[in-house]
Amino acid sequence: MRYLTALLITVFLSGTALAGQCPSLVSQIDQQLQSAQLDSEAEASIRALRDQGQSLHSEGKHAESVKVLRKAMKKLDAKS
């Protein structure tokens, strides 16, 4: 019983932690997009991932949102 309680608390707290990461990742992407020299195709791709991540965040799907936003960050870092 204690194990189950500890597991449930961990799951709920990890969701809260991921929820806080989403807005900061969106902000980082926005800042880097302003200064990055990208072709229009790469910028559109990164913006689409950013928008998808923000949408997932709004839907409460924080783990998926973080995954998509990190993918956008990797693309942005690779293109910069």
Phi and psi restraints in degrees (range 20) as a CNS / XPLOR table:
assign (resid 1 and name C) (resid 2 and name N)
       (resid 2 and name CA) (resid 2 and name C) 1.0 -62.9 20.0 2
assign (resid 2 and name N) (resid 2 and name CA)
       (resid 2 and name C) (resid 3 and name N) 1.0 -38.8 20.0 2
assign (resid 2 and name C) (resid 3 and name N)
       (resid 3 and name CA) (resid 3 and name C) 1.0 -62.3 20.0 2
assign (resid 3 and name N) (resid 3 and name CA)
       (resid 3 and name C) (resid 4 and name N) 1.0 -44.2 20.0 2
assign (resid 3 and name C) (resid 4 and name N)
       (resid 4 and name CA) (resid 4 and name C) 1.0 -63.9 20.0 2
assign (resid 4 and name N) (resid 4 and name CA)
       (resid 4 and name C) (resid 5 and name N) 1.0 -42.6 20.0 2
assign (resid 4 and name C) (resid 5 and name N)
       (resid 5 and name CA) (resid 5 and name C) 1.0 -62.4 20.0 2
assign (resid 5 and name N) (resid 5 and name CA)
       (resid 5 and name C) (resid 6 and name N) 1.0 -45.2 20.0 2
assign (resid 5 and name C) (resid 6 and name N)
       (resid 6 and name CA) (resid 6 and name C) 1.0 -62.8 20.0 2
assign (resid 6 and name N) (resid 6 and name CA)
       (resid 6 and name C) (resid 7 and name N) 1.0 -40.2 20.0 2
assign (resid 6 and name C) (resid 7 and name N)
       (resid 7 and name CA) (resid 7 and name C) 1.0 -63.7 20.0 2
assign (resid 7 and name N) (resid 7 and name CA)
       (resid 7 and name C) (resid 8 and name N) 1.0 -45.4 20.0 2
assign (resid 7 and name C) (resid 8 and name N)
       (resid 8 and name CA) (resid 8 and name C) 1.0 -63.9 20.0 2
assign (resid 8 and name N) (resid 8 and name CA)
       (resid 8 and name C) (resid 9 and name N) 1.0 -41.4 20.0 2
assign (resid 8 and name C) (resid 9 and name N)
       (resid 9 and name CA) (resid 9 and name C) 1.0 -62.8 20.0 2
assign (resid 9 and name N) (resid 9 and name CA)
       (resid 9 and name C) (resid 10 and name N) 1.0 -42.5 20.0 2
assign (resid 9 and name C) (resid 10 and name N)
       (resid 10 and name CA) (resid 10 and name C) 1.0 -61.2 20.0 2
assign (resid 10 and name N) (resid 10 and name CA)
       (resid 10 and name C) (resid 11 and name N) 1.0 -43.7 20.0 2
assign (resid 10 and name C) (resid 11 and name N)
       (resid 11 and name CA) (resid 11 and name C) 1.0 -62.8 20.0 2
assign (resid 11 and name N) (resid 11 and name CA)
       (resid 11 and name C) (resid 12 and name N) 1.0 -45.4 20.0 2
assign (resid 11 and name C) (resid 12 and name N)
       (resid 12 and name CA) (resid 12 and name C) 1.0 -67.0 20.0 2
assign (resid 12 and name N) (resid 12 and name CA)
       (resid 12 and name C) (resid 13 and name N) 1.0 -38.9 20.0 2
assign (resid 12 and name C) (resid 13 and name N)
       (resid 13 and name CA) (resid 13 and name C) 1.0 -71.9 20.0 2
assign (resid 13 and name N) (resid 13 and name CA)
       (resid 13 and name C) (resid 14 and name N) 1.0 -33.5 20.0 2
assign (resid 13 and name C) (resid 14 and name N)
       (resid 14 and name CA) (resid 14 and name C) 1.0 -68.3 20.0 2
assign (resid 14 and name N) (resid 14 and name CA)
       (resid 14 and name C) (resid 15 and name N) 1.0 -34.0 20.0 2
assign (resid 14 and name C) (resid 15 and name N)
       (resid 15 and name CA) (resid 15 and name C) 1.0 -63.0 20.0 2
assign (resid 15 and name N) (resid 15 and name CA)
       (resid 15 and name C) (resid 16 and name N) 1.0 -40.6 20.0 2
assign (resid 15 and name C) (resid 16 and name N)
       (resid 16 and name CA) (resid 16 and name C) 1.0 -66.0 20.0 2
assign (resid 16 and name N) (resid 16 and name CA)
       (resid 16 and name C) (resid 17 and name N) 1.0 -40.1 20.0 2
assign (resid 16 and name C) (resid 17 and name N)
       (resid 17 and name CA) (resid 17 and name C) 1.0 -65.1 20.0 2
assign (resid 17 and name N) (resid 17 and name CA)
       (resid 17 and name C) (resid 18 and name N) 1.0 -41.9 20.0 2
assign (resid 17 and name C) (resid 18 and name N)
       (resid 18 and name CA) (resid 18 and name C) 1.0 -66.6 20.0 2
assign (resid 18 and name N) (resid 18 and name CA)
       (resid 18 and name C) (resid 19 and name N) 1.0 -34.1 20.0 2
assign (resid 18 and name C) (resid 19 and name N)
       (resid 19 and name CA) (resid 19 and name C) 1.0 -61.9 20.0 2
assign (resid 19 and name N) (resid 19 and name CA)
       (resid 19 and name C) (resid 20 and name N) 1.0 -33.0 20.0 2
assign (resid 19 and name C) (resid 20 and name N)
       (resid 20 and name CA) (resid 20 and name C) 1.0 -76.1 20.0 2
assign (resid 20 and name N) (resid 20 and name CA)
       (resid 20 and name C) (resid 21 and name N) 1.0 -22.5 20.0 2
assign (resid 20 and name C) (resid 21 and name N)
       (resid 21 and name CA) (resid 21 and name C) 1.0 -75.7 20.0 2
assign (resid 21 and name N) (resid 21 and name CA)
       (resid 21 and name C) (resid 22 and name N) 1.0 -33.3 20.0 2
assign (resid 21 and name C) (resid 22 and name N)
       (resid 22 and name CA) (resid 22 and name C) 1.0 -56.4 20.0 2
assign (resid 22 and name N) (resid 22 and name CA)
       (resid 22 and name C) (resid 23 and name N) 1.0 -54.3 20.0 2
assign (resid 22 and name C) (resid 23 and name N)
       (resid 23 and name CA) (resid 23 and name C) 1.0 -61.6 20.0 2
assign (resid 23 and name N) (resid 23 and name CA)
       (resid 23 and name C) (resid 24 and name N) 1.0 -34.9 20.0 2
assign (resid 23 and name C) (resid 24 and name N)
       (resid 24 and name CA) (resid 24 and name C) 1.0 -70.4 20.0 2
assign (resid 24 and name N) (resid 24 and name CA)
       (resid 24 and name C) (resid 25 and name N) 1.0 -35.7 20.0 2
assign (resid 24 and name C) (resid 25 and name N)
       (resid 25 and name CA) (resid 25 and name C) 1.0 -66.9 20.0 2
assign (resid 25 and name N) (resid 25 and name CA)
       (resid 25 and name C) (resid 26 and name N) 1.0 -41.4 20.0 2
assign (resid 25 and name C) (resid 26 and name N)
       (resid 26 and name CA) (resid 26 and name C) 1.0 -60.0 20.0 2
assign (resid 26 and name N) (resid 26 and name CA)
       (resid 26 and name C) (resid 27 and name N) 1.0 -43.9 20.0 2
assign (resid 26 and name C) (resid 27 and name N)
       (resid 27 and name CA) (resid 27 and name C) 1.0 -62.8 20.0 2
assign (resid 27 and name N) (resid 27 and name CA)
       (resid 27 and name C) (resid 28 and name N) 1.0 -42.7 20.0 2
assign (resid 27 and name C) (resid 28 and name N)
       (resid 28 and name CA) (resid 28 and name C) 1.0 -62.3 20.0 2
assign (resid 28 and name N) (resid 28 and name CA)
       (resid 28 and name C) (resid 29 and name N) 1.0 -42.5 20.0 2
assign (resid 28 and name C) (resid 29 and name N)
       (resid 29 and name CA) (resid 29 and name C) 1.0 -63.3 20.0 2
assign (resid 29 and name N) (resid 29 and name CA)
       (resid 29 and name C) (resid 30 and name N) 1.0 -44.5 20.0 2
assign (resid 29 and name C) (resid 30 and name N)
       (resid 30 and name CA) (resid 30 and name C) 1.0 -59.9 20.0 2
assign (resid 30 and name N) (resid 30 and name CA)
       (resid 30 and name C) (resid 31 and name N) 1.0 -43.6 20.0 2
assign (resid 30 and name C) (resid 31 and name N)
       (resid 31 and name CA) (resid 31 and name C) 1.0 -64.1 20.0 2
assign (resid 31 and name N) (resid 31 and name CA)
       (resid 31 and name C) (resid 32 and name N) 1.0 -43.5 20.0 2
assign (resid 31 and name C) (resid 32 and name N)
       (resid 32 and name CA) (resid 32 and name C) 1.0 -70.0 20.0 2
assign (resid 32 and name N) (resid 32 and name CA)
       (resid 32 and name C) (resid 33 and name N) 1.0 -33.4 20.0 2
assign (resid 32 and name C) (resid 33 and name N)
       (resid 33 and name CA) (resid 33 and name C) 1.0 -65.2 20.0 2
assign (resid 33 and name N) (resid 33 and name CA)
       (resid 33 and name C) (resid 34 and name N) 1.0 -32.7 20.0 2
assign (resid 33 and name C) (resid 34 and name N)
       (resid 34 and name CA) (resid 34 and name C) 1.0 -64.4 20.0 2
assign (resid 34 and name N) (resid 34 and name CA)
       (resid 34 and name C) (resid 35 and name N) 1.0 -35.7 20.0 2
assign (resid 34 and name C) (resid 35 and name N)
       (resid 35 and name CA) (resid 35 and name C) 1.0 -102.1 20.0 2
assign (resid 35 and name N) (resid 35 and name CA)
       (resid 35 and name C) (resid 36 and name N) 1.0 -10.5 20.0 2
assign (resid 35 and name C) (resid 36 and name N)
       (resid 36 and name CA) (resid 36 and name C) 1.0 -77.9 20.0 2
assign (resid 36 and name N) (resid 36 and name CA)
       (resid 36 and name C) (resid 37 and name N) 1.0 145.5 20.0 2
assign (resid 36 and name C) (resid 37 and name N)
       (resid 37 and name CA) (resid 37 and name C) 1.0 -100.5 20.0 2
assign (resid 37 and name N) (resid 37 and name CA)
       (resid 37 and name C) (resid 38 and name N) 1.0 93.6 20.0 2
assign (resid 37 and name C) (resid 38 and name N)
       (resid 38 and name CA) (resid 38 and name C) 1.0 -119.6 20.0 2
assign (resid 38 and name N) (resid 38 and name CA)
       (resid 38 and name C) (resid 39 and name N) 1.0 151.7 20.0 2
assign (resid 38 and name C) (resid 39 and name N)
       (resid 39 and name CA) (resid 39 and name C) 1.0 -75.0 20.0 2
assign (resid 39 and name N) (resid 39 and name CA)
       (resid 39 and name C) (resid 40 and name N) 1.0 163.5 20.0 2
assign (resid 39 and name C) (resid 40 and name N)
       (resid 40 and name CA) (resid 40 and name C) 1.0 -63.8 20.0 2
assign (resid 40 and name N) (resid 40 and name CA)
       (resid 40 and name C) (resid 41 and name N) 1.0 -33.3 20.0 2
assign (resid 40 and name C) (resid 41 and name N)
       (resid 41 and name CA) (resid 41 and name C) 1.0 -66.8 20.0 2
assign (resid 41 and name N) (resid 41 and name CA)
       (resid 41 and name C) (resid 42 and name N) 1.0 -45.9 20.0 2
assign (resid 41 and name C) (resid 42 and name N)
       (resid 42 and name CA) (resid 42 and name C) 1.0 -65.0 20.0 2
assign (resid 42 and name N) (resid 42 and name CA)
       (resid 42 and name C) (resid 43 and name N) 1.0 -42.4 20.0 2
assign (resid 42 and name C) (resid 43 and name N)
       (resid 43 and name CA) (resid 43 and name C) 1.0 -63.9 20.0 2
assign (resid 43 and name N) (resid 43 and name CA)
       (resid 43 and name C) (resid 44 and name N) 1.0 -42.1 20.0 2
assign (resid 43 and name C) (resid 44 and name N)
       (resid 44 and name CA) (resid 44 and name C) 1.0 -63.2 20.0 2
assign (resid 44 and name N) (resid 44 and name CA)
       (resid 44 and name C) (resid 45 and name N) 1.0 -40.0 20.0 2
assign (resid 44 and name C) (resid 45 and name N)
       (resid 45 and name CA) (resid 45 and name C) 1.0 -64.2 20.0 2
assign (resid 45 and name N) (resid 45 and name CA)
       (resid 45 and name C) (resid 46 and name N) 1.0 -44.3 20.0 2
assign (resid 45 and name C) (resid 46 and name N)
       (resid 46 and name CA) (resid 46 and name C) 1.0 -67.9 20.0 2
assign (resid 46 and name N) (resid 46 and name CA)
       (resid 46 and name C) (resid 47 and name N) 1.0 -41.7 20.0 2
assign (resid 46 and name C) (resid 47 and name N)
       (resid 47 and name CA) (resid 47 and name C) 1.0 -63.8 20.0 2
assign (resid 47 and name N) (resid 47 and name CA)
       (resid 47 and name C) (resid 48 and name N) 1.0 -36.8 20.0 2
assign (resid 47 and name C) (resid 48 and name N)
       (resid 48 and name CA) (resid 48 and name C) 1.0 -64.4 20.0 2
assign (resid 48 and name N) (resid 48 and name CA)
       (resid 48 and name C) (resid 49 and name N) 1.0 -43.1 20.0 2
assign (resid 48 and name C) (resid 49 and name N)
       (resid 49 and name CA) (resid 49 and name C) 1.0 -64.3 20.0 2
assign (resid 49 and name N) (resid 49 and name CA)
       (resid 49 and name C) (resid 50 and name N) 1.0 -40.6 20.0 2
assign (resid 49 and name C) (resid 50 and name N)
       (resid 50 and name CA) (resid 50 and name C) 1.0 -61.0 20.0 2
assign (resid 50 and name N) (resid 50 and name CA)
       (resid 50 and name C) (resid 51 and name N) 1.0 -46.4 20.0 2
assign (resid 50 and name C) (resid 51 and name N)
       (resid 51 and name CA) (resid 51 and name C) 1.0 -65.5 20.0 2
assign (resid 51 and name N) (resid 51 and name CA)
       (resid 51 and name C) (resid 52 and name N) 1.0 -38.6 20.0 2
assign (resid 51 and name C) (resid 52 and name N)
       (resid 52 and name CA) (resid 52 and name C) 1.0 -63.7 20.0 2
assign (resid 52 and name N) (resid 52 and name CA)
       (resid 52 and name C) (resid 53 and name N) 1.0 -43.2 20.0 2
assign (resid 52 and name C) (resid 53 and name N)
       (resid 53 and name CA) (resid 53 and name C) 1.0 -62.9 20.0 2
assign (resid 53 and name N) (resid 53 and name CA)
       (resid 53 and name C) (resid 54 and name N) 1.0 -40.9 20.0 2
assign (resid 53 and name C) (resid 54 and name N)
       (resid 54 and name CA) (resid 54 and name C) 1.0 -66.3 20.0 2
assign (resid 54 and name N) (resid 54 and name CA)
       (resid 54 and name C) (resid 55 and name N) 1.0 -38.6 20.0 2
assign (resid 54 and name C) (resid 55 and name N)
       (resid 55 and name CA) (resid 55 and name C) 1.0 -64.6 20.0 2
assign (resid 55 and name N) (resid 55 and name CA)
       (resid 55 and name C) (resid 56 and name N) 1.0 -44.1 20.0 2
assign (resid 55 and name C) (resid 56 and name N)
       (resid 56 and name CA) (resid 56 and name C) 1.0 -61.5 20.0 2
assign (resid 56 and name N) (resid 56 and name CA)
       (resid 56 and name C) (resid 57 and name N) 1.0 -39.3 20.0 2
assign (resid 56 and name C) (resid 57 and name N)
       (resid 57 and name CA) (resid 57 and name C) 1.0 -60.4 20.0 2
assign (resid 57 and name N) (resid 57 and name CA)
       (resid 57 and name C) (resid 58 and name N) 1.0 -44.6 20.0 2
assign (resid 57 and name C) (resid 58 and name N)
       (resid 58 and name CA) (resid 58 and name C) 1.0 -63.7 20.0 2
assign (resid 58 and name N) (resid 58 and name CA)
       (resid 58 and name C) (resid 59 and name N) 1.0 -30.5 20.0 2
assign (resid 58 and name C) (resid 59 and name N)
       (resid 59 and name CA) (resid 59 and name C) 1.0 -82.0 20.0 2
assign (resid 59 and name N) (resid 59 and name CA)
       (resid 59 and name C) (resid 60 and name N) 1.0 -5.3 20.0 2
assign (resid 59 and name C) (resid 60 and name N)
       (resid 60 and name CA) (resid 60 and name C) 1.0 87.2 20.0 2
assign (resid 60 and name N) (resid 60 and name CA)
       (resid 60 and name C) (resid 61 and name N) 1.0 9.7 20.0 2
assign (resid 60 and name C) (resid 61 and name N)
       (resid 61 and name CA) (resid 61 and name C) 1.0 -95.2 20.0 2
assign (resid 61 and name N) (resid 61 and name CA)
       (resid 61 and name C) (resid 62 and name N) 1.0 71.4 20.0 2
assign (resid 61 and name C) (resid 62 and name N)
       (resid 62 and name CA) (resid 62 and name C) 1.0 -70.4 20.0 2
assign (resid 62 and name N) (resid 62 and name CA)
       (resid 62 and name C) (resid 63 and name N) 1.0 -38.2 20.0 2
assign (resid 62 and name C) (resid 63 and name N)
       (resid 63 and name CA) (resid 63 and name C) 1.0 -64.0 20.0 2
assign (resid 63 and name N) (resid 63 and name CA)
       (resid 63 and name C) (resid 64 and name N) 1.0 -43.2 20.0 2
assign (resid 63 and name C) (resid 64 and name N)
       (resid 64 and name CA) (resid 64 and name C) 1.0 -66.0 20.0 2
assign (resid 64 and name N) (resid 64 and name CA)
       (resid 64 and name C) (resid 65 and name N) 1.0 -39.1 20.0 2
assign (resid 64 and name C) (resid 65 and name N)
       (resid 65 and name CA) (resid 65 and name C) 1.0 -61.0 20.0 2
assign (resid 65 and name N) (resid 65 and name CA)
       (resid 65 and name C) (resid 66 and name N) 1.0 -46.7 20.0 2
assign (resid 65 and name C) (resid 66 and name N)
       (resid 66 and name CA) (resid 66 and name C) 1.0 -61.3 20.0 2
assign (resid 66 and name N) (resid 66 and name CA)
       (resid 66 and name C) (resid 67 and name N) 1.0 -41.2 20.0 2
assign (resid 66 and name C) (resid 67 and name N)
       (resid 67 and name CA) (resid 67 and name C) 1.0 -61.1 20.0 2
assign (resid 67 and name N) (resid 67 and name CA)
       (resid 67 and name C) (resid 68 and name N) 1.0 -46.2 20.0 2
assign (resid 67 and name C) (resid 68 and name N)
       (resid 68 and name CA) (resid 68 and name C) 1.0 -67.7 20.0 2
assign (resid 68 and name N) (resid 68 and name CA)
       (resid 68 and name C) (resid 69 and name N) 1.0 -42.0 20.0 2
assign (resid 68 and name C) (resid 69 and name N)
       (resid 69 and name CA) (resid 69 and name C) 1.0 -66.6 20.0 2
assign (resid 69 and name N) (resid 69 and name CA)
       (resid 69 and name C) (resid 70 and name N) 1.0 -36.8 20.0 2
assign (resid 69 and name C) (resid 70 and name N)
       (resid 70 and name CA) (resid 70 and name C) 1.0 -67.2 20.0 2
assign (resid 70 and name N) (resid 70 and name CA)
       (resid 70 and name C) (resid 71 and name N) 1.0 -34.7 20.0 2
assign (resid 70 and name C) (resid 71 and name N)
       (resid 71 and name CA) (resid 71 and name C) 1.0 -63.0 20.0 2
assign (resid 71 and name N) (resid 71 and name CA)
       (resid 71 and name C) (resid 72 and name N) 1.0 -41.2 20.0 2
assign (resid 71 and name C) (resid 72 and name N)
       (resid 72 and name CA) (resid 72 and name C) 1.0 -63.4 20.0 2
assign (resid 72 and name N) (resid 72 and name CA)
       (resid 72 and name C) (resid 73 and name N) 1.0 -41.2 20.0 2
assign (resid 72 and name C) (resid 73 and name N)
       (resid 73 and name CA) (resid 73 and name C) 1.0 -63.4 20.0 2
assign (resid 73 and name N) (resid 73 and name CA)
       (resid 73 and name C) (resid 74 and name N) 1.0 -41.4 20.0 2
assign (resid 73 and name C) (resid 74 and name N)
       (resid 74 and name CA) (resid 74 and name C) 1.0 -63.2 20.0 2
assign (resid 74 and name N) (resid 74 and name CA)
       (resid 74 and name C) (resid 75 and name N) 1.0 -43.4 20.0 2
assign (resid 74 and name C) (resid 75 and name N)
       (resid 75 and name CA) (resid 75 and name C) 1.0 -62.2 20.0 2
assign (resid 75 and name N) (resid 75 and name CA)
       (resid 75 and name C) (resid 76 and name N) 1.0 -41.7 20.0 2
assign (resid 75 and name C) (resid 76 and name N)
       (resid 76 and name CA) (resid 76 and name C) 1.0 -64.7 20.0 2
assign (resid 76 and name N) (resid 76 and name CA)
       (resid 76 and name C) (resid 77 and name N) 1.0 -42.9 20.0 2
assign (resid 76 and name C) (resid 77 and name N)
       (resid 77 and name CA) (resid 77 and name C) 1.0 -65.4 20.0 2
assign (resid 77 and name N) (resid 77 and name CA)
       (resid 77 and name C) (resid 78 and name N) 1.0 -37.3 20.0 2
assign (resid 77 and name C) (resid 78 and name N)
       (resid 78 and name CA) (resid 78 and name C) 1.0 -69.6 20.0 2
assign (resid 78 and name N) (resid 78 and name CA)
       (resid 78 and name C) (resid 79 and name N) 1.0 -33.9 20.0 2
assign (resid 78 and name C) (resid 79 and name N)
       (resid 79 and name CA) (resid 79 and name C) 1.0 -85.3 20.0 2
assign (resid 79 and name N) (resid 79 and name CA)
       (resid 79 and name C) (resid 80 and name N) 1.0 -19.6 20.0 2
